[in-house]
Amino acid sequence: EPRYAASSTDINIPISMGIPAVCIGATHGEKAHTTEEFIRIAPFAQGLAHVTRLCMDATALFAQQAKA
């Protein structure tokens, strides 16, 4: 299931410039921005599959809109 949460990401710069941006995560992690930061490897494959599917669906949607 998708989970919506605020987090520190690389999209802070475009957002601060008024450029819409979305960050999609592929796994879970903890202790961000510390020397103890880590990510969970086990769910990464499924997360990557979800991100890939999102890209494929978005591409198909944009292609349909371009034909209209």
Beta strands, then each sheet from edge to edge (+ up, - down):
strand 1: 29-30
strand 2: 38-39
sheet 1: 1+ 2-
end
